Structures are given as structure tokens and as C-alpha cells.
Amino acid sequence: MSLTRAMGFSCPYCMASNDVEIDEINDVGQVQVLDCQVCCQPIELTVYQHSDELELEAIREND
């Protein structure tokens, strides 16, 4: 049984689609800084849980 799940989000700089592996237990409520897979800009990614659904919020790190 895998504890990670692949999720997608759009880069807040170039709007390109990005993928990330999320640990469904340990990543909820955490803030990660990732580089966009296309434009390499830093993205602040926050994982939220609403009921049984995981949600990602991607914002520009430098704003």
C-alpha cells in the first residue's frame, strides 16, 4: 500500500501543469517550496485536507 499520491497543480508564474507526490499522512498542513518543472521559478505549495479530499494551493514564493 502506497502512502503517496500523485497530484497536479498549475505554476502561478507560467501556468504550466506540474506534478508532485504527496504523502497523504505527513504532508497535510505542510508548506513546501518547489521549483516549477518548466520555468524553474520557486513555488510555495501548501497541502490541505477537506473531508476526504486533498487540495493543493500553489502561490508565488516571492510575493
Phi, psi and omega in degrees: 000128181270138177264359179252157179221135177283132177225158180241155176206162178261138177294131179286353178265302187251358179066012178290148177285133179234153177241148179212148174269126181248130173279113188294343180261311189268340184271346181296127181085358181268152175248128178240149173249119181238155172266139176302138180289348181251304186260355176066014177284149180284133182238132174268116185247124179243137180254126178241154174239125176240111187057242180260004183260139171264142180228141178251140172241121180246120178231162176294131181292327187272003180270000000 
